[in-house]
Amino acid sequence: MAQMDEGIALIQAGGVAQDPALPDKNVAYLTGVTDSEAVLLLAPQGVRVDYFETLQSREVGRGRVVRSILFAHVRSGAQAFLDGVGESLETLQTRSGVDRVMQLSQLPETLNRNLMRQQLFWGNSAGTPQLGKPVPTPHLLLKEIKERFYWLEWRNIAPLIHKMRFLKDAYEIECLRQAFTIHAEIFTKLMGALRPGINESLGQAIFEYEVTTRPQHITLGMGNYDSSIIVAAGKNAVIGHYMDNNQLIQDGDLVLLDAGVCYHGYYSDISSTFPANGKFTPRQRELYAIVLAAQKAAIAAMRPGITEYELHQIVYDVFAAHGLGKYSYGRCGHSVGLNIHDVYEYPDPPLEPGVVLVIEPFLMLPDEGIGIRLECGILITEDGHEVLPHPPQELEAVEAACRRE
């Protein structure tokens, strides 16, 4: 609200995110409430509520001024009987820290009463609007507001929130550190469990078992993607988002794993590549060493002031030096946080202490049926960086993790 200074902001939990497969987490970030129907209203100069309740008071129907309201759907009647009562308005208010929690049904009236006096309105659009396509459901209310209150000046509040989310505080960093620690442990187990003759699906089954049998604050981390994990053997590993996970692993295959683990709402993202039979072929060893060298070169450069784009160029230059530039794929990394693909900013901002990124150079050679991706998390610190826990990545350590005695 200090950054807004004036106007009214309407932030919908079901808003349009930067990644279409992942939910917008701006309401969860500001309030801790994860209800997908919730709507947060912020007003630095205040809005008036409780008009009816003040009719027989000194305020004579003028209402009371509040600066933040969370609108939520609280179960009652048959729904409460079938699905459980859930949290009350009072509990939500205590947990979220907002001035007032109201039923979602009270949102239209609250807006009608207060928008008449406003000149500035803040919507929340984390994703790029797609011209020529139907207006997304979360934006229909914004569309109606724009048509009815046509004089309002419009701004997007998502960039302000994303700038805050991009820098993690101590609690967020510790949650991410724990997520990467658990994730590294599980992937190391998978490296020892998957071998020739086993179906990729076993990797998914083991991963889901290892995550879902832990305490409830530890959950699967791939959001709304088609699978909880990528388990791609052989030629399947050259498909960036291969999620069928249903083919037999062959002798001589490389196996690529990619997934996320969520700890108290914060997501790790790790990729590992290893030989199914426990031994790299000479060609696999050569290519793996190049990918590892590219990752190490980027990590070595990570410090306050560098940009993601510069890190990508470092990775690409390593690939290009070996004649493999055309086989590199996409950006070499992204931020993590409340989503496995978390918020990012344009233009590319210099990194600051508290930013947590993953670095994931990806080399794809379709003609050879080889795909290699290595990914681990990096925290930017005051004087450089901290590498977060990850599975074995050095060639000999990978083969040792795959060794079956």
N, C-alpha and C positions, 0 to 999 in steps of 0.2 A: 504493500500500500504506500510505503514511502516513495517508491519509484513511480507509482501511478500519480500520486499527488491529488488527483481529482477524478471525477466521473464514477461510473459503476462498471465493475467487471463481472461477467458471468462465465464461470468455468465449469464445464460439464465433465463428469467422470467418464462418460461414454463418448468423449470427443474423438476427433480424427487424429491419430498418431502419425509420427514421421514414417514408421514402418507399418504398412497396412496389416501385417500379421500380428502386431502387438498393440495392446491397449494404451491409450493415453494415460499417463500416471500423474498428471499435474495436481488433481484434487488429492490423491493419495499422498503426494509429496508435502502438500501444505497442511493437511489435516490428519493424516494417518488412516483415514476412512477409505476402504477399498470397494465399497458398494458401487456397482457400475451405473446405478441410476442416480447417484447423488449429484447435486449441483451446488457449487459454492458461489456466493455473491460477496464481493468485496467493494466497499465504498469508503474511501479515505475521509470524506467529509460527512459520512453517515447517511443512512436512510431511515425512514420512519416506519415503525410497525406498531401493532397493538392499538389501532385506532378505536376499535369497539371497546376494548378493555379500559380505556381512559375516558369513556363518556361520562362516568360518574366520579370524576376525580378533578383535581386542580388543573390538569392538563386539558380538560374539556374536549376530548376527542382528537387532540393533536398528535397522539401516539408517542412512542418513545424512540429515541435515536440509537441505532446500533451501527457498527462498522463492518461486521461480518456475520453472514447467515449461511448455515448449511441446510439445504433442503434435502430431505431423505424420505424414503418410503418406509414407514414403520408398519409392520404387520398387525392386523387385527382380525377379529371374527374368524371366518372359515379358514383364511390363509394362515393365521396364527395357529389354528388347531392342526392343520395339515403339515405346516413347515416349521413350526416352532415360533415362539414369540420374537426371538431376535433381540436386538438392542433397542432400548427405549430412547426417546428424545433426550431425556436427562443424561443417560449414559453416554450418548453420542456427543453431547455438549461438553461433558467433563473430559472425554478422551480427545476430542478434536481441538479444544481450546478456543472455539469461535464464540462470538457474543451470544448467538441464538441458534438453536436448531428448530426447524419448522417442518411440517409435513410437505412433501413434494407438491401436493395439490394446492398449496398456498403460494406457489411461485408466481403464477400469472397475475394474481391480485397484487402481490407485492411489487412486481414490475410495473403494472399499470399505475399504481399510486405514486411511484417514485421516479419513473423515467420522464414524466412531464416536466420535471424541474431540472433535468440534466442537459448538458450540451455535449458530453463526451461519453462514449460507450466502448468498453473493451470486450471483445470476443476472445475465444480461445481456439485457435486452429494450429495444431502442431504440424499437421501434414499439409502439403501443397494442394490447394483446390484443383480439381480436375475439370477443366472447361469441356463442355460438350457431353458431360455425363450427368445423371440425376444428382440432385443435391443430397449429400449424405444425411441420414436421419438426424444425427446430432446437430446439424446445421439448419434444420427446418425451423426451429424456434428462432435462431438468429435471423433467418430470412424474413420471418414474420415481424420481428422487432424492427428490422430495417424498413419494411414497407409501412408500418403503422407510425413509427416515430422517425419520420424521414429527415428531420432536421439534425439528428445526432451526428457528431463527428465520430468516425469509427477507427479503432486501433486494435492490434492483435497483442494480447498479453502473453502469449506463449513464449516469445523470445526472452521476455524478462524472467519468466520462471525457469526456462532452460538454462539461462546464464547462471542462475543460482544452483540448479541441479548439476551442472557440469563440474562444479567444484564441490568435493565431498568433505564433510566434517569428520571428526574423529570417530563418531558412532558409525557413520556410513562406511568409512574405511575399514573398521573392524569387522563389520558384517561382510563386506566383500572379501576380506582376508580369510574369514571362516568359510565362505562359499568356495573359494579357490582351494582351500586346504582339503575340504571334503571331496571336492571334484577330483583333485589330483589323486587322492587315495583310491577312488572308484575306478578311474581310468587305468591306474597301475594294475589293479586286479583284472581288468578286462584284457590288458596286454598279455597276461599270463593265462587267460581262459580261452581266448579265441585262437583257433588253429585250423589247418586244412581239414576239410570234411565236415566242418560245423557250419550251420546256417547263420547268416548275418543276424537273424532274428534273435539268436541266443544273446548276442551283445546287447540288444535292446531290452530283453527280459532281465538280464543281470543288472543293467543300469537302473531300470525302473524299480526292481526289487531293492537294490542298495539304497536308493533315495527314499522310496515310499515307506520303508520300514523304520526310518529314523524319526526323531521327534517331529511334531506337526509343523514346526517353524522351518523345516527343511523340506523343500518341494522340488518338483521337476521344473526346469528353467527354459523351455523352448517356446513359451507363450502359446500362441494359436497356430504354430506351424503344424504341418501334417504328422509329425512324429516327435517323440520326446528326445530323439538322438539320431544322428547320422552314423550308420555303420556301413561303410562302403568298401568292398573288397575288389581288388583288381581294377578292371576298366570302369567300374561304377564310381571310383574315386575321382574321375575327371569330370563328374557332374557336380556342380557347385552345391546344389541343394538336393542331392539324392536322399530320398527318405523311404524307399520301398523296403529296404532291410529284409529281403526275402531270398537272397541267392546263396548258394553254397560257396564257402571260401575254398579256393583252390591252392594246391601247393605252389609256391612261388609268388603268390599274391602279396601285395602290400595292402594293409587294412587301414583305412582312415576313419577316425572317430571324431565327432564334433557334437557338443551338447552344452547345456548350461545346468547349473544347480542354483537354486534360490534359497537364501538364508535370511530369514526375517525380512523378506521382500527385496533383497539385493542379489543380483545375478552374476554368477561367474560365466565365462565362456572360454572353453579350452578345446583345442584340436590336437590330436596325436596321430602319427603315422608309424606303422611298425610292420615287420615281415611276419606273415602268418606262420611260417615254419621256424621262426626264430633266428634266421640268418639272412642278411641282405645279400643280394646278388651284386657283382661288381658294378653294374649299371645303376641299380637302386642305391647302392652306397654312394656313388658319385653324385647322383642327383640330390639325395637326401642331404649330403654334406653341403651342397650349394644353398639349399633352402635354409639350413641351420646357420650358415655363414651370413646369409641375408638378414635373418632375424637378429642375430647377434650384432650385426653392424647397426641396425636400426636402434636396438636397445641401448647400445653404447652411446648413441647420440642423444638419448632422451634426457632432457633437462628443461628447466623453466626457460621459456623464450622460443623454443623450437616449435614448429607447426606439424600437424598430421601430414600435410602435403609434402613437407621436406622429408619426413620419415618414409613416406611412400617412394619418393625419388631415390632414397638410399637403397631400399630393397630392390627397386627396378634396376638400378645401376649394377648391383651385384649380379642379377640375372643376365643383364645385357653383356657384362664382361665375359660371361661364359657362352655367349651366343644364344641365350634362352629368353631374351626380352619378349618375344612374341608369344611365349608360353606362360607369361605371368598373368595373374588374374586380379583385376579390380583393386580397390583400396587395400592397403596392407594392414589396416586396423580400424578400430572404432572404440567409442567410449562404452563403458558398462556402468550399471547402476540399478535403477528401479526397473529397467528392461534389459534383456540380454543384448539388444542393440539400443543403446540409450541415446539421450539427446546429443545432438551435435549442432554446431553453429556455422553459419556462412556470413562473411568470408572466413576463411580458416584462421582462427584466433591463435596467438602464441599460447602455448601450454603454461599452466601455472601450478604451483604446489597444491595438491589436493585433487588433481585430475587423475582418473584411473582409466587407462586404455588397455585394449588387447592388441598385440602385434601378431599378425597371422599371414606371413608370406605364403602364397599358394602357387605352386607350379603344376601346370596341367599339360601333359603330352598325350593327346588322344591317339596318335598313331602308334605309340608304344603301350597304350593302356595303363599309363602311370599318372597318378595324381598324388601330390605330397603337400600337406598343409601342416604347419606347426604354429601353435597359438598359445600364448600365455599372457597373464595380466601384469601390467606395470603401473605402479603408483609414482607420479611425479612428486619429488620432495624438494625441499628448499635448496639443496645442493646437488641434485641429480635425480636419481630414481631408485625405486625398490622393486625387485622382481618378486611377484607373488608366487605362492606355492604352485607347482606344476608337476606332471609326471616326468619320468626320465626322458631326456631329449638327445643326449650325447649318443653316438652310434653304439659304442660298447655297452653303455648303460641300457639302451633300448633292447639290444639283443639279450642282455642278462635278464631284463624284466620278462622277456618272452620265453626264457629257457624253462623247459619242463624236465625236472630230474626224475 
